[in-house]
Amino acid sequence: MGIKKYVLKRLLWFVPLIFLVQTLLFFLLAVIPGDISVLIATPNAPPETIEALREELGLNRPLIIQYLDYVTSVFRGDMGKSFIFRLPVSEVVLGRLVNSLELVTVGMIVAVVVGIPLGVIAAIKKDSLYDRSICTGVLFGISMPLFFIELMVILIFGLYLEWLPVSQRGGPIWTVEGLRHIILPSLCLASICLAMIVRLTRSSMLDVLSEDYILTARSKGLKERVVILTHALKNAMIPVITVIGLQYGFLFGNAVVTEVIFDWPGIGRLAYESIIMRDFPLIRGAVLSIALIFIVINLLIDLIYLRLDPRIEYE
Amino acid sequence: MEKREIMDFFEKNKSISIGVSILLIYLIAAIFAPFLSPHDPYEQDLEVRLQGPSWRYLFGTDQFGRCVFSRVLYGARISIMIGVAAVLFGLIIGSGLGIIAGYRGGLTDLVVMRFMDVLMSIPALILALAVVAALGRSIPNMILAIGINALPKFARLSRSSVLSIRTMEYIEASEAIGTKALDIIRFHVLKNCFSPLLIYSTLYTASAILMAAALSFLGLGVPPPTAEWGLMTAEARMYLRQAPYLVIFPSMVILVLVLGFNLIGDRLRDMLDPKLRF
């Protein structure tokens, strides 16, 4: 199968996948007990006001009609109107999505840039002091609750040393303020995924280093640097790259905690706040867009993966 | 295994010994919390609020003057229960579905595995938040919300194990002599996927405990005033500068428990199935 056909097939699969995610979300939220319109209306609102609100929000229609309306309008590009903000969901979601993507991507870049060299060092110097300390660090990294790292970072760098701001987004990342604000939250977020990348790079490097072609390369008299960097690392990267796609989803999920703690105006916090406020259209819009981003990133990663490893067939 | 062999095993596998010791300590703390805790975990005493660690209050007192050490001990019950129950849920339902999908093939396989794809397309913590929001804040709902995220992995592991032995000659022979499908699953399939499932269960318990703590931290886990580690940390957030120990103790306790499960899971993987990557 050619690459075009493969991409097309993957893209076509998006449609049923989005539909299924929508269905899951809709019926999950439909079981929420309590009357949503009572929550939105001002306290002590007369029954007529609440009734009018239900009518306005379309909550008086049968569930199945609400469902069909929701599913079809999303495919027309309309995600409905937020109960709380009284704005189109797509409008609220878009800006937040970009903010989160910024945070998560910076975190991911840090994790990759720091993680891969650490993993390589650990693998080359297997069982040395370096390797042992890196492995111990990794074990602590994957066992640490994210909120603990974040609260400690806020305490030390924000409250005691007062080096960097610990809340809000400071503007676009290319401005000084924007950069200052993103450093702490993105580093915290990076730390949890860093551990996974280090560990995977290490084990993948160890596998590759025991292969025959490494022995051949060494016996040809190539410098160790060349063997490691061009022969081993390139092949060891293949499993690491697939995991980066999955880690993106992991970071997006965990970004909820980071965004709440650092008051970062991202999509995770939006999803969280809309869940707390029971703003159904907004919950659905936020979660659906996170799922979409996640699916697209995974497709991109798979394409990079295919390019890197010509042995893999498109199926 | 004889007593001697068991001792040898633990001597050779230090990380498993450390992990098991950690788990045992936590189990003892959870089971005997009422006897071990020096104070009532829910008793408020505003006279002694926000006091640092002392001999009377080992981990200090919180904003209501409750003993943090006693609360941490009681918290072990909830975290261990949620972690283990969520994994059991994922293990039983997930691998059940995976085995059925792999065994039946065709439409069943398609439907089950596509459903797993849907679950995988929503990041774990967000799916868990949505489930708890929909069903309400309680321990069983947290178990469900966290367990659901484990379904795809367990389903895939068991399905691939079924597929890999389906065409083996001994399975064909077994079918030919009229062994029932259920017996084949019981004797051959489960045996075949035992080690990956065991390894993943151990490692996922670690993730489940972290996720439960995160849910509670976000206020979508167990309701207050329950003594739960994530919730304790969330409540302590406001006193971060004044009383950092209120954040540090419950978080460290989570860290060590999760570390225990990871130590065991990692070592099991290295021993039983070094090719696995999770």
Chai-1 contact restraints between the chains, C-beta under 6 A:
chainA,res_idxA,chainB,res_idxB,connection_type,confidence,min_distance_angstrom,max_distance_angstrom,comment,restraint_id
A,L20,B,V118,contact,1.0,0.0,6.0,A-B,restraint_1
A,V21,B,V118,contact,1.0,0.0,6.0,A-B,restraint_2
A,L24,B,V118,contact,1.0,0.0,6.0,A-B,restraint_3
A,L28,B,A130,contact,1.0,0.0,6.0,A-B,restraint_4
A,L28,B,A134,contact,1.0,0.0,6.0,A-B,restraint_5
A,L29,B,A134,contact,1.0,0.0,6.0,A-B,restraint_6
A,V31,B,A134,contact,1.0,0.0,6.0,A-B,restraint_7
A,I32,B,A134,contact,1.0,0.0,6.0,A-B,restraint_8
A,S143,B,L255,contact,1.0,0.0,6.0,A-B,restraint_9
A,S143,B,V258,contact,1.0,0.0,6.0,A-B,restraint_10
A,S143,B,L259,contact,1.0,0.0,6.0,A-B,restraint_11
A,S143,B,N262,contact,1.0,0.0,6.0,A-B,restraint_12
A,M144,B,L255,contact,1.0,0.0,6.0,A-B,restraint_13
A,P145,B,L210,contact,1.0,0.0,6.0,A-B,restraint_14
A,P145,B,A213,contact,1.0,0.0,6.0,A-B,restraint_15
A,P145,B,S251,contact,1.0,0.0,6.0,A-B,restraint_16
A,P145,B,I254,contact,1.0,0.0,6.0,A-B,restraint_17
A,F147,B,F217,contact,1.0,0.0,6.0,A-B,restraint_18
A,F148,B,S251,contact,1.0,0.0,6.0,A-B,restraint_19
A,L151,B,V247,contact,1.0,0.0,6.0,A-B,restraint_20
A,L155,B,L240,contact,1.0,0.0,6.0,A-B,restraint_21
A,L155,B,P244,contact,1.0,0.0,6.0,A-B,restraint_22
A,L159,B,R241,contact,1.0,0.0,6.0,A-B,restraint_23
A,G249,B,P123,contact,1.0,0.0,6.0,A-B,restraint_24
A,F252,B,P123,contact,1.0,0.0,6.0,A-B,restraint_25
A,G253,B,P123,contact,1.0,0.0,6.0,A-B,restraint_26
A,G253,B,A124,contact,1.0,0.0,6.0,A-B,restraint_27
A,G253,B,L125,contact,1.0,0.0,6.0,A-B,restraint_28
A,G253,B,I126,contact,1.0,0.0,6.0,A-B,restraint_29
A,V256,B,L125,contact,1.0,0.0,6.0,A-B,restraint_30
A,V257,B,A214,contact,1.0,0.0,6.0,A-B,restraint_31
A,A271,B,I126,contact,1.0,0.0,6.0,A-B,restraint_32
A,I275,B,L129,contact,1.0,0.0,6.0,A-B,restraint_33
A,I275,B,A133,contact,1.0,0.0,6.0,A-B,restraint_34
A,V287,B,I126,contact,1.0,0.0,6.0,A-B,restraint_35
A,A291,B,S121,contact,1.0,0.0,6.0,A-B,restraint_36
A,A291,B,I122,contact,1.0,0.0,6.0,A-B,restraint_37
A,F294,B,S121,contact,1.0,0.0,6.0,A-B,restraint_38
A,I295,B,S121,contact,1.0,0.0,6.0,A-B,restraint_39
